[in-house]
């Protein structure tokens, strides 16, 4: 799936929601986990799959790093593989240096595995993405894959488990990119489960009648405001 506002009790509650909803699988060794790129992650099997490239290298979009909010890379899908691998490396480092002790050990391992499955989904999708309209918004500790639909659709969203405020930052960048592309800042996505649905609602997304497809319109949300030339979350 930006260090805007100081962390609050609400953000702490959001982190707790992530941890409580994770399944409890036994984490496989890294070499076995990497093999999962060739399969659909079980937690994400409801999303559409991409299997073929849609444009040549000569038509790749290179968007640079310009942003009114922070130093964030706006990459074409073909230029995003290094960012995926950098996040994988961080997961290995976290596994060695940041694992907690006591009852939370399993929850930590589960969260690492869930994060790696999200990276699997993104890496598997990159070859079939549209190089002319789709964008990967990448930070050192997270990324969001934004399809150039109308309004733009978040296909993949992932942050490192120890990151603080990165998800909020990525959402702000996605909203502002949508605004720059004349979609009014509106973005949409599909919630993977009840926990992610609650988190997106916390960021101002509203669900459809079926309860999974969600849309964010910053112009009508009480959680968003224009600050200078940018949309900001929690600025009202």
VMD Tcl script that draws the C-alpha trace (Angstrom):
set ca {
  {0.00 0.00 0.00}
  {5.68 11.43 4.29}
  {6.50 12.32 8.22}
  {3.53 14.59 8.37}
  {2.11 14.55 11.88}
  {3.43 13.41 15.26}
  {2.37 9.85 16.07}
  {-0.78 9.68 18.14}
  {-2.72 7.13 20.14}
  {-4.81 6.55 17.02}
  {-1.72 5.61 15.01}
  {-0.64 3.27 17.81}
  {-4.08 1.68 17.63}
  {-3.70 1.27 13.87}
  {-0.41 -0.60 14.40}
  {-2.14 -2.85 16.91}
  {-4.87 -3.62 14.38}
  {-2.21 -4.77 11.89}
  {-0.59 -7.09 14.42}
  {-3.79 -8.61 15.80}
  {-5.20 -9.51 12.39}
  {-2.17 -11.30 11.01}
  {-2.35 -15.08 10.56}
  {-0.01 -17.33 12.49}
  {2.00 -19.31 9.91}
  {5.42 -20.81 10.60}
  {7.96 -18.64 8.81}
  {10.00 -20.53 6.24}
  {13.71 -19.92 5.60}
  {14.41 -16.99 3.28}
  {15.33 -19.13 0.28}
  {11.96 -20.88 0.52}
  {10.10 -17.60 0.99}
  {11.71 -16.16 -2.14}
  {10.36 -19.11 -4.13}
  {6.88 -17.78 -3.43}
  {7.32 -15.15 -6.17}
  {6.05 -17.74 -8.65}
  {2.80 -18.26 -6.79}
  {-0.08 -16.09 -5.67}
  {0.36 -15.16 -1.98}
  {-2.47 -16.80 -0.04}
  {-3.39 -13.60 1.78}
  {-3.69 -11.68 -1.49}
  {-5.32 -14.22 -3.78}
  {-8.39 -12.04 -4.37}
  {-6.47 -9.49 -6.44}
  {-6.10 -9.67 -10.24}
  {-2.81 -11.04 -11.54}
  {-0.54 -9.49 -14.19}
  {1.57 -11.70 -16.40}
  {2.78 -9.90 -19.55}
  {4.66 -6.72 -20.38}
  {2.58 -3.96 -21.93}
  {5.17 -1.64 -23.53}
  {8.75 -1.48 -24.73}
  {11.72 -0.07 -22.88}
  {11.84 2.90 -25.26}
  {8.48 4.15 -23.93}
  {9.30 4.00 -20.22}
  {8.22 6.92 -18.10}
  {10.96 8.35 -15.89}
  {9.37 10.73 -13.43}
  {12.38 11.60 -11.30}
  {12.02 12.57 -7.64}
  {10.26 15.95 -7.71}
  {7.61 16.29 -5.02}
  {6.21 19.15 -2.92}
  {6.02 16.86 0.13}
  {9.31 15.00 0.56}
  {12.16 13.29 -1.25}
  {10.27 10.38 -2.75}
  {11.09 8.57 -6.00}
  {8.41 8.38 -8.68}
  {9.50 5.40 -10.78}
  {8.28 3.57 -13.85}
  {7.46 -0.10 -13.18}
  {10.59 -1.23 -15.07}
  {12.77 0.95 -12.85}
  {11.31 -0.35 -9.59}
  {12.98 -3.73 -9.13}
  {15.85 -2.31 -7.10}
  {13.38 -0.71 -4.69}
  {11.67 -4.08 -4.19}
  {15.01 -5.76 -3.49}
  {16.07 -3.00 -1.11}
  {12.93 -3.62 0.94}
  {13.63 -7.36 0.93}
  {17.10 -6.66 2.31}
  {15.59 -4.56 5.06}
  {13.32 -7.45 6.03}
  {16.37 -9.68 6.49}
  {18.08 -7.01 8.60}
  {14.95 -6.57 10.71}
  {14.67 -10.30 11.22}
  {18.15 -10.32 12.74}
  {18.31 -7.08 14.74}
  {14.76 -6.02 15.64}
  {12.93 -9.19 16.57}
  {11.21 -8.78 19.96}
  {11.25 -11.35 22.73}
  {8.41 -13.02 24.57}
  {4.83 -13.54 23.28}
  {5.25 -11.00 20.46}
  {7.87 -13.09 18.64}
  {5.29 -14.93 16.54}
  {3.38 -11.74 15.69}
  {6.65 -10.14 14.53}
  {7.54 -13.15 12.35}
  {4.03 -13.15 10.89}
  {4.25 -9.48 10.05}
  {7.59 -9.95 8.30}
  {6.14 -12.80 6.26}
  {3.06 -10.78 5.33}
  {5.28 -7.91 4.20}
  {7.35 -10.23 2.04}
  {4.19 -11.65 0.45}
  {3.15 -8.12 -0.49}
  {6.56 -7.62 -2.11}
  {6.08 -10.90 -3.99}
  {2.79 -9.60 -5.36}
  {4.33 -6.31 -6.46}
  {7.38 -7.93 -8.09}
  {5.17 -10.38 -9.93}
  {2.99 -7.54 -11.21}
  {5.72 -5.21 -12.47}
  {6.35 -6.87 -15.88}
  {2.70 -6.52 -16.86}
  {2.25 -2.91 -15.85}
  {1.77 -0.02 -18.27}
  {5.06 1.88 -18.54}
  {3.29 4.97 -19.87}
  {0.74 5.54 -17.12}
  {1.48 3.36 -14.05}
  {3.81 4.69 -11.35}
  {5.65 3.22 -8.36}
  {6.01 5.76 -5.55}
  {9.02 4.55 -3.62}
  {10.64 5.44 -0.31}
  {13.47 3.72 1.52}
  {11.00 1.90 3.79}
  {7.91 1.51 1.62}
  {6.25 1.79 -1.77}
  {2.87 2.11 -3.41}
  {2.06 0.90 -6.93}
  {-0.39 3.29 -8.58}
  {-2.23 2.32 -11.76}
  {-3.08 5.17 -14.13}
  {-6.82 4.51 -14.20}
  {-9.52 7.13 -13.64}
  {-9.31 7.66 -10.75}
  {-5.89 6.09 -10.09}
  {-5.96 2.66 -8.42}
  {-3.56 1.46 -5.74}
  {-2.53 -2.03 -6.85}
  {0.12 -2.69 -4.20}
  {1.01 -0.99 -0.93}
  {3.81 -2.12 1.41}
  {5.91 -0.65 4.22}
  {8.69 -2.11 6.34}
  {7.33 -3.36 9.70}
  {9.47 -0.96 11.74}
  {8.62 2.14 9.68}
  {6.86 5.10 11.28}
  {4.47 7.30 9.30}
  {5.53 5.87 5.95}
  {2.08 4.60 4.98}
  {0.57 8.01 5.62}
  {3.31 9.64 3.58}
  {2.79 7.31 0.62}
  {-0.97 7.94 0.67}
  {-0.34 11.69 0.63}
  {1.93 11.35 -2.38}
  {-0.58 9.16 -4.21}
  {-3.36 11.70 -3.57}
  {-1.21 14.59 -4.76}
  {-0.11 12.74 -7.89}
  {-3.79 12.08 -8.63}
  {-4.44 15.80 -8.21}
  {-1.60 16.67 -10.60}
  {-3.09 14.26 -13.16}
  {-6.44 16.07 -13.04}
  {-8.32 13.47 -10.97}
  {-8.93 15.82 -8.06}
  {-6.77 13.78 -5.70}
  {-9.18 10.82 -5.80}
  {-7.69 7.32 -5.52}
  {-9.23 3.87 -5.15}
  {-8.20 0.42 -3.94}
  {-9.47 -2.96 -2.81}
  {-9.18 -3.75 0.90}
  {-7.62 -7.19 1.43}
  {-9.31 -7.86 4.77}
  {-11.24 -6.25 7.59}
  {-8.14 -4.86 9.25}
  {-6.83 -3.11 6.16}
  {-10.35 -1.77 5.58}
  {-10.29 -0.11 9.02}
  {-6.88 1.40 8.37}
  {-7.96 2.86 5.03}
  {-11.11 4.24 6.63}
  {-8.84 5.93 9.16}
  {-7.13 7.63 6.21}
  {-10.43 8.81 4.73}
  {-11.35 6.03 2.29}
  {-15.03 5.12 1.98}
  {-16.18 1.62 1.06}
  {-18.72 0.65 -1.57}
  {-21.88 -1.39 -0.99}
  {-19.92 -4.67 -1.15}
  {-17.54 -3.41 1.53}
  {-14.18 -4.06 -0.16}
  {-13.76 -1.51 -2.97}
  {-12.79 1.80 -1.42}
  {-12.42 5.35 -2.73}
  {-10.76 8.39 -1.20}
  {-11.82 11.88 -2.25}
  {-9.78 14.43 -0.28}
  {-12.08 17.25 -1.35}
  {-15.03 15.73 0.53}
  {-13.18 14.01 3.39}
  {-13.01 15.67 6.80}
  {-9.59 14.08 7.29}
  {-7.90 15.98 4.44}
  {-7.12 19.62 3.71}
  {-5.19 21.71 1.20}
  {-2.02 23.10 2.74}
  {-0.38 25.43 0.26}
  {-0.25 23.52 -3.02}
  {-0.61 20.03 -1.53}
  {-3.24 17.77 0.00}
  {-2.32 16.77 3.55}
  {-3.85 14.09 5.77}
  {-4.82 15.17 9.29}
  {-4.31 18.87 8.57}
  {-7.84 20.12 9.37}
}
mol new
graphics top color blue
foreach p $ca { graphics top sphere $p radius 0.5 }
foreach p [lrange $ca 0 end-1] q [lrange $ca 1 end] { graphics top cylinder $p $q radius 0.2 }
display resetview
